[in-house]
């Protein structure tokens, strides 16, 4: 029996949101999941001062997206993602990571995918990655982690 490779961290984070949606149904399409992963990465950079996962986040037409996660759940289209979630995978997340994920679910989970798309489009990190690209043109440009950390960090400073 060959041991299987550990699950990609971005997919474990996706599973965490899938589990949250089972416990507190708010709708979770692939498009919405992409935005939640984006915000989870952004707020992890600000609050925990570290990346949550290593996958690049690309500035797609409909907002930030992680290609590997998108392809994993592509079959669900605009419907809710319903897959079994491995508790042992979720156990690999630290308490401080879960803290950020719970906060992201509380703040952003109540919105639908369309609203979250508009929200990300109104913010600098996605806009900067799409600079010079027409709105309907596809792009694999990476959204800068530095810009994300700066932009969302300033939101906290303004509140403080």
Secondary structure, DSSP 8 states (H G I E B T S, - for coil): --------HHHHHHHHHHHHHHHS-----HHHHHHHHHHHHHHHHHHTSS-S--S--EEETTEEE-HHHHHHHGGGTTS-------HHHHTTS-HHHHHHHHHHHHHHTTS-HHHHHHHHHTSHHHHHHTTTS-TTS----B--HHHHHHHHHHHHHHH-
